[in-house]
Amino acid sequence: MGLVKNDVSLPGNISQTIQLDNNPATFDTSVYNIAAFNTIISKIINIIPNYTVLLSEYSSLFELYKKYNDENENYDSTTQKQFTTILKNERNTYYKEQGIESLHSYYYWLLIVYIMIIIVFVISMFVFPSDWSIMKKIILLLVLIILPFGSSYIMEGIIRLGYGIYNLLPKNAYLDA
């Protein structure tokens, strides 16, 4: 009976090995220790249910790990989007406030210029002689004083007039029919 080149190590005891021959149907008692072989088989049979339970637990833990991993990735991406949105909103708010502050600054300086024009007009009404009657000068002064309050309505009318003229123009004039 020839022996296979590799020996099989016994579980739990690395130094003890079982030698296998080429014909598994024959048990040579000089080669095999049947009592040790039966002991190993009974240990394996006793351990298999434990390994089955461990495999089942491992499978359910692995599924739970995958579920938590997917939820964490979704949470991370959602959190990153929210964080990006918050930063974008903060920048947007900052630049809008900066624009509003610059508009208030322009408004302040234009108001000063406007008030100076009104004062100069009132002074020039009395200092410099003109062909206009005092009634025309007072009406012009009232129009200049009321102008800032009605300028947005006047501008709205001008814009509507411009859109009306634009809508009268032909559309797609250069397209081939």
Helices and strands as residue ranges (DSSP letters): E 8-10, E 13-18, H 34-127, H 134-168
